[in-house]
Amino acid sequence: MTPKLDVLLVTPPSRDRVFQGLAENLTGIEPPVWSTLLATFLQQKGVSVEILDAEAESIGFDATADKIVEVDAVLTVFVIYGHQPSASTQCMPAGREVCTRTHERAPQLNTMVMGTHASALPARTLSEEPYKFVCCGEGPETVYQLVEVLKAGSQQFSHVPGLWYWSEGTVCSNPNADNFENLDLHIPGQAWDLLDMSRYRAHNWHCFDDIEHRQPYASLQTSLGCPYKCSFCCINAPFGGAGIRYWSPKLIVDQIDVLVNKYSVKNIKIPDEMFVLSEQHVLGICDLIIERGYDLNIWAYARVDTVKDRYLEKLKRAGFNWLALGVESGSKYVRDGVDKGRFGDLDIVKVTDRIKEHDIYIIANYIFGLPDDTHSSMQETLNLAQEINAEWANFYCAMAYPGSPLYERAKAMKSPLPDDAGGPGWIGYSQHGYDSLPLPTDTLRGQDVLDFRDEAFEKYFSNASFLSMIQKKFGQPVVDHIHEMMAVKLKRRHRDGMK
């Protein structure tokens, strides 16, 4: 008789609701980074583990629940993150749908949820969602110690760190586990062997140099956490505060060896909240990649004030063809208001020009509707975006994500939030969703901010200067691709209500 599987790690299918029509062929299909990290830790402990990635398998709620019931693991863990570090909340509804269906079929199954959202609101998650357990904190020790208790047939959960659970109708919780300091020791890599790597797909812009070859694709974590405290960001909710820990460059590039030689991966994302920060880490990884002579296409996050000239040559030689910069706002006053303005005195355009001089492409990220924004300052942001004319731009609306200081501020000020009574719920935190509901400002309604964002996207990607630059760098096929992308229009509930 085959032994029962200890742990099943599940990524529920949320892409269609989160991205609407963009999900079909424009967005990426991301490998479940946290599941692969958890799996490595558990395997080291002798725990049997599998990953069910419903996103990659393109299966719905019912089919996912059927598979969970069929596997019948000792513990099923819903690992709910998203494409970005702060994209956990909008993926919660899909997890709820799958878990509810799972318990309808097999009420005896032990289910747990973990992720940024669950760590930010553990008590509320346990009370409102269908999971039997909630993990608060980093996660590996919580999952391991819980499955060991369950395998022993015990109900003694009081010593499982970071666990929230019910006991005789009462919500109980235990202190979080300590964060791992030596990542190489505790989590020596990602369990790629548990995934079908051919299913994963890079974002469209990531492959503008070769738009027809977006698969296979990998997402490789090289650090955990972030030392900054931007008020709109919830990235540090699982870690208990600001800070950053690294895997060694050798371990990271050893994994790249596997990705290249075993899985033929060329397109790689570094999902770290802040990759371009530590010189030793960044250049250490670059040097080892350059030694190997790999032909890679990598993108990673940076800040305007962390991109040093001495990094750029090596980044390019190592295959870092794209850097994502959080410009956020064209107004220094607005940036200062969200604790992001430490680079306010830098000439942002000059920094981006230096990056372009090294033939590195830019993904520029902008946010509309930050607390001090007005229509005029949002226009400043769009003007700056068009002046920078990055090869790709992401336009976001300010969202008070659970786990961010902005969420606490919004709650205190009684600002309308998606999770208010009568609101759309957690899906309202999706930037591209039908029910998207951004924060209002003192002078703008949330709907006004959302409309400005959607119009800014149209203006940017249809701008003649942008399209001319794209044609010169990437050729007519990519221009045609952008025209096809622009034909996909996001529907918004508040606009439908006006028709």
C-alpha positions as CSV (number, residue, x, y, z in Angstrom):
1,M,0.0,0.0,0.0
2,T,1.3,3.4,-1.0
3,P,2.0,5.6,2.1
4,K,-0.2,8.6,2.4
5,L,1.2,11.9,1.2
6,D,2.2,14.2,4.0
7,V,1.7,17.7,2.5
8,L,0.0,18.9,-0.7
9,L,0.9,22.6,-1.6
10,V,-1.9,24.2,-3.6
11,T,-1.9,27.3,-5.9
12,P,-5.6,28.0,-6.5
13,P,-6.8,29.3,-9.9
14,S,-7.2,33.1,-9.6
15,R,-5.7,34.4,-12.8
16,D,-8.9,34.9,-14.8
17,R,-10.7,37.0,-12.1
18,V,-7.6,38.9,-11.2
19,F,-6.5,39.8,-14.8
20,Q,-9.7,39.5,-16.8
21,G,-9.0,39.1,-20.6
22,L,-5.3,39.8,-20.1
23,A,-4.9,36.3,-18.5
24,E,-5.3,34.4,-21.8
25,N,-1.9,35.2,-23.4
26,L,-0.5,38.5,-22.1
27,T,0.3,37.9,-18.5
28,G,2.9,35.5,-17.2
29,I,2.2,32.1,-15.7
30,E,4.4,32.2,-12.6
31,P,6.0,29.2,-11.0
32,P,4.8,29.1,-7.3
33,V,8.0,30.3,-5.7
34,W,6.9,29.9,-2.1
35,S,5.6,26.4,-2.7
36,T,9.0,25.3,-4.2
37,L,10.8,26.8,-1.2
38,L,8.5,25.1,1.3
39,A,8.9,21.9,-0.5
40,T,12.7,22.0,-0.3
41,F,12.5,22.6,3.4
42,L,10.0,19.8,4.0
43,Q,11.9,17.3,1.9
44,Q,15.0,17.9,4.0
45,K,12.9,17.0,7.0
46,G,11.8,13.7,5.5
47,V,8.3,15.0,4.7
48,S,6.7,13.8,1.5
49,V,5.3,16.7,-0.5
50,E,3.7,17.5,-3.9
51,I,2.6,20.7,-5.5
52,L,-0.7,21.2,-7.2
53,D,-0.5,24.4,-9.4
54,A,-4.0,24.9,-10.7
55,E,-2.9,28.1,-12.4
56,A,-0.3,26.3,-14.5
57,E,-2.7,23.4,-15.2
58,S,-5.5,25.8,-16.2
59,I,-8.1,23.9,-14.2
60,G,-11.1,25.5,-12.3
61,F,-12.4,25.4,-8.8
62,D,-14.1,22.1,-9.0
63,A,-11.3,20.3,-10.8
64,T,-8.8,21.6,-8.2
65,A,-11.0,20.4,-5.3
66,D,-11.4,17.0,-7.0
67,K,-7.6,16.7,-7.2
68,I,-7.1,17.7,-3.6
69,V,-9.6,15.1,-2.4
70,E,-8.1,12.4,-4.7
71,V,-4.6,13.1,-3.2
72,D,-6.0,13.0,0.3
73,A,-2.8,14.4,2.0
74,V,-2.4,14.6,5.7
75,L,-2.2,18.4,5.3
76,T,-3.3,20.5,2.3
77,V,-1.7,24.0,2.3
78,F,-3.1,26.7,0.2
79,V,-0.1,28.9,-0.6
80,I,-1.6,32.2,-1.6
81,Y,0.8,34.8,-3.1
82,G,0.6,36.4,-6.5
83,H,2.7,37.8,-9.4
84,Q,4.0,40.6,-7.2
85,P,5.1,40.6,-3.6
86,S,1.9,42.4,-2.6
87,A,-0.6,40.4,-4.7
88,S,-1.8,38.0,-2.1
89,T,-5.1,39.6,-1.1
90,Q,-6.8,39.5,-4.5
91,C,-6.0,35.8,-4.8
92,M,-7.9,34.9,-1.6
93,P,-11.3,34.5,-3.2
94,A,-10.1,31.7,-5.4
95,G,-8.6,29.9,-2.4
96,R,-12.0,30.2,-0.6
97,E,-13.9,28.8,-3.6
98,V,-11.6,25.8,-3.8
99,C,-11.4,25.1,-0.1
100,T,-15.2,25.3,0.3
101,R,-15.6,22.8,-2.5
102,T,-12.9,20.6,-1.0
103,H,-14.7,20.5,2.4
104,E,-18.1,19.8,0.7
105,R,-16.5,16.7,-0.8
106,A,-14.2,15.7,2.1
107,P,-15.0,17.6,5.4
108,Q,-12.4,15.6,7.2
109,L,-9.4,17.0,5.3
110,N,-7.0,19.2,7.1
111,T,-6.5,22.5,5.3
112,M,-4.3,25.5,6.0
113,V,-3.8,28.8,4.3
114,M,-0.6,30.9,4.2
115,G,0.7,33.9,2.5
116,T,1.1,37.7,2.9
117,H,-2.7,38.2,3.4
118,A,-3.0,35.4,6.0
119,S,-0.1,36.7,7.9
120,A,-1.5,40.3,7.9
121,L,-5.0,39.3,9.1
122,P,-4.7,35.8,10.7
123,A,-7.6,36.1,13.1
124,R,-10.0,37.5,10.5
125,T,-8.8,34.8,8.0
126,L,-9.5,32.0,10.4
127,S,-12.9,33.4,11.3
128,E,-14.1,34.3,7.8
129,E,-12.5,31.7,5.5
130,P,-13.1,27.9,5.3
131,Y,-9.6,26.7,6.3
132,K,-9.1,24.7,9.5
133,F,-5.7,26.4,10.1
134,V,-4.0,29.7,9.3
135,C,-0.2,30.1,9.2
136,C,1.1,33.4,10.4
137,G,4.7,34.1,9.6
138,E,7.3,32.8,7.3
139,G,5.8,29.3,7.2
140,P,8.2,26.4,6.9
141,E,8.4,25.5,10.6
142,T,4.7,26.0,11.0
143,V,3.8,23.6,8.2
144,Y,6.4,21.0,9.3
145,Q,5.4,21.0,13.0
146,L,1.7,20.9,12.2
147,V,2.0,17.9,9.8
148,E,4.1,16.1,12.4
149,V,1.3,16.6,15.0
150,L,-1.3,15.4,12.6
151,K,0.6,12.4,11.6
152,A,0.9,11.4,15.2
153,G,-2.9,11.5,15.5
154,S,-2.7,14.4,18.0
155,Q,-4.8,17.5,18.5
156,Q,-2.2,19.2,20.6
157,F,-1.5,22.3,18.5
158,S,-0.4,24.7,21.2
159,H,3.3,24.2,20.5
160,V,3.1,24.7,16.7
161,P,4.7,28.1,16.1
162,G,2.8,30.6,14.0
163,L,-0.4,28.5,14.0
164,W,-3.9,29.9,14.3
165,Y,-6.6,27.4,15.0
166,W,-10.0,26.6,16.7
167,S,-10.2,25.0,20.1
168,E,-13.7,24.4,21.5
169,G,-15.1,27.2,19.5
170,T,-12.4,29.7,20.5
171,V,-9.7,31.2,18.2
172,C,-6.3,30.2,19.5
173,S,-2.9,31.3,18.3
174,N,0.8,30.6,19.0
175,P,3.8,33.0,18.7
176,N,5.4,33.0,15.3
177,A,8.4,30.9,14.5
178,D,11.7,32.7,14.3
179,N,12.7,33.7,10.7
180,F,15.6,31.6,9.3
181,E,18.9,33.5,9.2
182,N,20.9,30.9,7.3
183,L,18.8,30.4,4.1
184,D,21.4,28.2,2.4
185,L,21.2,25.8,5.3
186,H,17.4,25.7,5.9
187,I,16.1,26.1,2.3
188,P,18.9,25.2,-0.1
189,G,17.0,26.0,-3.3
190,Q,13.7,25.5,-5.0
191,A,12.1,22.2,-5.7
192,W,11.9,22.5,-9.5
193,D,11.5,18.7,-9.9
194,L,8.0,19.0,-8.4
195,L,6.8,21.3,-11.3
196,D,6.2,20.8,-15.0
197,M,8.5,23.7,-16.0
198,S,7.2,23.7,-19.6
199,R,3.9,25.1,-18.4
200,Y,5.3,28.4,-17.1
201,R,5.3,31.5,-19.3
202,A,7.1,34.8,-19.1
203,H,5.2,38.1,-19.3
204,N,4.8,39.4,-22.8
205,W,7.2,42.4,-22.4
206,H,9.9,40.2,-20.8
207,C,10.4,38.6,-24.3
208,F,10.1,41.6,-26.6
209,D,13.5,40.5,-27.9
210,D,12.0,37.1,-28.9
211,I,8.2,37.5,-28.5
212,E,7.4,34.0,-29.8
213,H,9.5,32.2,-27.2
214,R,8.1,32.9,-23.7
215,Q,8.3,29.3,-22.4
216,P,9.8,27.7,-20.3
217,Y,10.2,30.3,-17.6
218,A,11.4,30.3,-14.0
219,S,11.1,32.6,-11.0
220,L,14.2,32.4,-8.8
221,Q,14.2,33.9,-5.2
222,T,17.5,35.2,-4.1
223,S,16.5,37.0,-0.9
224,L,13.6,37.4,1.5
225,G,12.2,40.6,2.8
226,C,12.9,44.3,2.2
227,P,14.7,46.9,4.4
228,Y,12.5,49.7,3.3
229,K,9.1,50.7,4.8
230,C,7.0,52.2,2.0
231,S,3.6,52.8,3.4
232,F,1.7,51.2,0.5
233,C,3.7,47.9,0.7
234,C,2.8,44.8,2.7
235,I,5.7,42.6,1.6
236,N,7.1,42.3,5.2
237,A,3.9,41.1,6.8
238,P,5.1,37.4,7.0
239,F,8.5,38.4,8.3
240,G,7.4,40.6,11.2
241,G,9.1,43.8,10.0
242,A,11.6,45.3,7.7
243,G,14.8,43.5,6.9
244,I,16.5,41.4,4.2
245,R,18.2,38.0,4.2
246,Y,20.1,36.5,1.3
247,W,20.9,33.1,-0.2
248,S,24.6,32.9,-1.3
249,P,25.5,33.8,-4.9
250,K,26.9,30.3,-5.3
251,L,23.6,28.6,-4.3
252,I,21.6,30.9,-6.6
253,V,23.8,30.2,-9.6
254,D,23.9,26.5,-8.9
255,Q,20.1,26.6,-9.3
256,I,20.6,28.5,-12.6
257,D,22.8,25.7,-13.7
258,V,19.9,23.3,-13.2
259,L,17.4,25.6,-14.9
260,V,19.6,26.0,-17.9
261,N,21.0,22.5,-18.3
262,K,18.0,20.4,-17.1
263,Y,15.0,22.5,-18.1
264,S,16.4,24.7,-21.0
265,V,15.2,27.8,-19.2
266,K,16.4,31.1,-20.6
267,N,13.8,33.6,-19.3
268,I,14.1,34.1,-15.5
269,K,12.4,36.5,-13.1
270,I,14.1,37.5,-9.8
271,P,11.0,38.1,-7.6
272,D,12.9,39.6,-4.7
273,E,11.3,42.9,-3.6
274,M,14.7,44.6,-3.9
275,F,17.4,42.7,-5.9
276,V,19.7,45.5,-6.8
277,L,20.8,46.6,-3.3
278,S,23.7,44.7,-1.9
279,E,26.8,45.0,-4.1
280,Q,28.3,41.8,-2.8
281,H,25.1,39.9,-3.6
282,V,24.4,41.5,-7.0
283,L,27.9,41.4,-8.4
284,G,28.6,37.9,-6.9
285,I,25.7,36.5,-8.8
286,C,26.6,38.4,-12.0
287,D,30.3,37.2,-11.9
288,L,29.3,33.5,-11.5
289,I,26.8,33.8,-14.4
290,I,29.4,35.5,-16.6
291,E,31.9,32.8,-15.9
292,R,29.5,30.2,-17.2
293,G,28.7,32.2,-20.4
294,Y,25.0,31.5,-20.3
295,D,22.6,33.4,-22.7
296,L,19.9,34.5,-20.2
297,N,17.1,36.9,-20.3
298,I,16.5,38.0,-16.6
299,W,14.5,40.7,-15.0
300,A,14.7,42.0,-11.4
301,Y,13.5,44.8,-9.1
302,A,15.6,47.8,-8.3
303,R,15.1,51.3,-6.8
304,V,16.1,54.5,-8.5
305,D,18.6,55.2,-5.8
306,T,20.2,51.7,-5.7
307,V,21.2,51.4,-9.4
308,K,24.9,52.3,-9.4
309,D,26.8,52.8,-12.5
310,R,29.4,50.2,-11.5
311,Y,26.7,47.5,-11.5
312,L,25.2,48.1,-14.9
313,E,27.9,46.7,-17.1
314,K,28.0,43.4,-15.2
315,L,24.2,43.2,-14.9
316,K,24.0,43.4,-18.7
317,R,26.8,40.9,-19.3
318,A,25.1,38.4,-17.0
319,G,21.8,38.7,-18.9
320,F,19.9,41.2,-16.8
321,N,18.1,42.7,-19.7
322,W,15.3,44.3,-17.7
323,L,15.2,46.3,-14.4
324,A,11.9,47.2,-12.7
325,L,12.1,50.6,-11.1
326,G,9.5,51.9,-8.6
327,V,9.2,55.5,-9.7
328,E,5.7,55.6,-8.2
329,S,5.0,59.3,-8.7
330,G,6.2,62.3,-10.7
331,S,5.7,64.5,-7.7
332,K,8.4,64.5,-5.0
333,Y,5.8,65.8,-2.5
334,V,3.6,62.8,-3.2
335,R,6.6,60.4,-2.9
336,D,7.6,61.9,0.4
337,G,4.1,61.4,1.7
338,V,4.5,57.6,1.4
339,D,8.0,57.3,2.8
340,K,9.3,56.6,-0.7
341,G,10.8,60.0,-1.3
342,R,14.4,59.3,-0.2
343,F,15.4,59.6,-3.8
344,G,13.4,62.8,-4.3
345,D,16.5,64.9,-5.0
346,L,17.8,62.5,-7.7
347,D,17.2,63.3,-11.3
348,I,15.1,60.2,-12.1
349,V,15.3,60.8,-15.9
350,K,19.1,60.8,-15.7
351,V,19.1,57.5,-13.8
352,T,16.9,55.9,-16.4
353,D,19.0,57.3,-19.2
354,R,22.1,55.7,-17.7
355,I,20.4,52.4,-17.5
356,K,19.4,52.7,-21.2
357,E,23.0,53.5,-22.2
358,H,23.9,50.0,-21.0
359,D,21.2,48.5,-23.3
360,I,19.2,47.5,-20.3
361,Y,15.4,47.9,-20.7
362,I,13.3,49.5,-18.0
363,I,10.0,48.4,-16.5
364,A,8.8,51.7,-14.8
365,N,6.2,51.3,-12.1
366,Y,3.8,54.2,-11.3
367,I,1.1,54.6,-8.7
368,F,-1.9,56.9,-9.1
369,G,-4.1,57.9,-6.1
370,L,-1.4,58.0,-3.4
371,P,-2.6,59.9,-0.3
372,D,-1.4,63.4,-1.4
373,D,-2.3,62.9,-5.0
374,T,-4.5,65.4,-6.9
375,H,-5.5,65.3,-10.6
376,S,-2.6,67.6,-11.3
377,S,0.0,65.5,-9.5
378,M,-1.3,62.4,-11.3
379,Q,-0.9,64.2,-14.6
380,E,2.7,65.0,-13.5
381,T,3.2,61.3,-13.1
382,L,1.9,60.5,-16.5
383,N,4.1,63.3,-18.0
384,L,7.2,61.9,-16.3
385,A,6.3,58.4,-17.6
386,Q,6.1,59.7,-21.1
387,E,9.4,61.6,-20.7
388,I,11.2,58.5,-19.5
389,N,9.5,56.5,-22.3
390,A,10.5,53.1,-20.7
391,E,10.2,50.0,-22.8
392,W,7.4,48.9,-20.4
393,A,5.3,50.8,-17.8
394,N,3.0,49.4,-15.2
395,F,0.3,51.9,-14.0
396,Y,-1.2,51.0,-10.6
397,C,-3.8,52.6,-8.3
398,A,-3.0,53.1,-4.7
399,M,-4.4,50.1,-2.7
400,A,-4.4,49.8,1.0
401,Y,-3.3,46.2,1.1
402,P,-3.7,44.4,4.4
403,G,-0.4,44.3,6.1
404,S,0.6,47.8,4.8
405,P,0.7,50.9,7.0
406,L,-1.7,52.4,4.4
407,Y,-4.3,49.8,5.3
408,E,-4.2,50.8,9.0
409,R,-4.4,54.4,8.1
410,A,-7.4,53.8,5.8
411,K,-9.2,51.8,8.5
412,A,-8.5,54.6,11.0
413,M,-9.8,57.3,8.6
414,K,-12.8,55.1,7.7
415,S,-11.9,55.3,4.0
416,P,-14.0,53.0,1.8
417,L,-12.2,49.7,1.3
418,P,-13.1,46.7,-0.8
419,D,-13.5,44.5,2.3
420,D,-16.1,46.9,3.9
421,A,-19.6,45.6,4.3
422,G,-21.3,45.9,0.9
423,G,-18.0,46.1,-0.9
424,P,-16.7,43.7,-3.5
425,G,-14.5,41.9,-1.0
426,W,-10.9,40.9,-1.4
427,I,-11.1,40.7,-5.2
428,G,-11.6,44.5,-5.1
429,Y,-7.8,44.7,-4.4
430,S,-7.0,43.5,-7.9
431,Q,-5.6,46.2,-10.1
432,H,-7.0,44.7,-13.3
433,G,-10.2,43.2,-11.9
434,Y,-13.7,44.1,-12.8
435,D,-14.5,45.0,-9.2
436,S,-11.2,47.0,-8.6
437,L,-11.8,49.6,-5.9
438,P,-8.8,51.9,-5.3
439,L,-8.4,54.3,-2.3
440,P,-9.9,57.8,-2.6
441,T,-7.8,60.8,-1.9
442,D,-8.8,64.1,-0.3
443,T,-9.8,65.4,-3.8
444,L,-10.5,62.3,-5.8
445,R,-12.9,59.4,-5.6
446,G,-11.5,55.9,-6.0
447,Q,-13.4,55.6,-9.3
448,D,-11.7,58.8,-10.6
449,V,-8.3,57.4,-9.8
450,L,-9.2,54.1,-11.6
451,D,-10.4,56.0,-14.7
452,F,-7.3,58.1,-14.8
453,R,-5.2,54.9,-14.5
454,D,-7.0,53.2,-17.4
455,E,-6.7,56.4,-19.5
456,A,-3.0,56.7,-18.7
457,F,-2.4,53.2,-19.9
458,E,-4.1,53.9,-23.2
459,K,-2.3,57.2,-23.7
460,Y,1.1,55.7,-22.9
461,F,1.0,52.6,-25.0
462,S,-0.6,54.4,-28.0
463,N,1.8,57.3,-27.9
464,A,3.7,57.7,-31.2
465,S,7.0,58.3,-29.4
466,F,6.7,55.0,-27.5
467,L,5.6,53.0,-30.5
468,S,8.5,54.5,-32.6
469,M,11.0,53.5,-29.9
470,I,9.5,50.0,-29.7
471,Q,9.7,49.6,-33.5
472,K,13.3,50.6,-33.6
473,K,14.4,48.3,-30.7
474,F,12.2,45.3,-31.2
475,G,10.7,45.5,-34.7
476,Q,7.2,45.6,-36.2
477,P,6.1,42.2,-34.7
478,V,6.3,43.7,-31.2
479,V,4.4,46.8,-32.3
480,D,1.7,44.6,-33.7
481,H,1.6,42.7,-30.4
482,I,1.1,45.9,-28.5
483,H,-1.8,46.9,-30.8
484,E,-3.3,43.4,-30.1
485,M,-2.8,44.0,-26.4
486,M,-4.5,47.4,-26.6
487,A,-7.6,45.7,-28.1
488,V,-8.2,44.0,-24.8
489,K,-10.2,46.4,-22.8
490,L,-10.6,46.0,-19.0
491,K,-14.2,46.2,-17.9
492,R,-14.9,48.1,-14.6
493,R,-18.1,47.7,-12.6
494,H,-18.5,51.4,-11.9
495,R,-18.3,52.2,-15.6
496,D,-20.8,49.5,-16.5
497,G,-23.2,51.0,-14.0
498,M,-23.1,54.3,-15.8
499,K,-24.2,52.8,-19.1
